[in-house]
Amino acid sequence: MRARLRASVAARAALAVIVAAAALLVLPSHHLFAQEGYTLVRTLVIPPTFYVGDRVELRLRIQPDKGRSVATPRQLPRDAYLRIDSVTVKRLDTEAEVRIFFASYAPGERELPPIRLGDITLTGIKVRTASLISSGHVTLSQPKGQLFLPGSGLLLALLVALLFGGPPLVVVSIRSARRMVAHLMDRREFERPWVRLRAALSRLDRGEGFDDARGFYIVVSDELRLYLSVRVAPDYLTATGREFAPLTERSLPDLPQARSTVEVMRFADQVKFAGLAAGPEAIARDAGRVREAAEAIEARARSEREARRRRGGAHAQL
């Protein structure tokens, strides 16, 4: 009877020991650890086993004391062997979840530096960095092949392309730039006579550049001669009033607007040399005739220039 009683007591004692051991195994992930201003409820390390240089996430569930607030730190602490990348805080009713992302650079157990979280300071948090040597990697491995940094192949390809394709590209770019500059200068030189005549006519329309009718016809005849000498024939610059008409018939036979310039030049000679009076209506009429004739001549000149350019491009392609 006594033997049975002793066996029952021993069995109960063994069961109590087993329950206590099981409780000790569970407590590391679900425990209450009181600190100043807060209570540590739970810890979780992801991944549970990590090595030097690995990025690790440490999740903490804490319960701050009444009247204390928890907030994300404004400045992260520094440690010679632990690099803390970020710390975030999430409120959960009366508790708070703290996530710490870090990397360890020394094996063994180390304590995180104190982290200020609002009204509390997180202290006493220890982590263990596993060692490859203790994990059984004690023998030398086979030599590896030569390694390339990420992007080395692309960088090498770009370097080869730059060495072999750079000079031709520079030559082509210089040639294209020269052609563009030459085209712009040629276009500017081509448009200069019309720009000058149009500006002179605009000033005459505003009553600028002359004092009377004689002054008006001096300006308009000189500007017209200069324009026609560049755009049509150089003989216009020195042609007399009598030579102006036959020169226009030979040079511009298919433009009826050009014949009106002959009448303008004849009337201009009478005003300039014979003292013929000319009123505002005659001045406005002759200015309009000159502008209309110049616009027709300019349109034909631009059309001919475009035709020559196209023929030149076609010959270049052949």
Disulfide bonds with the S-S distance in Angstrom:
none
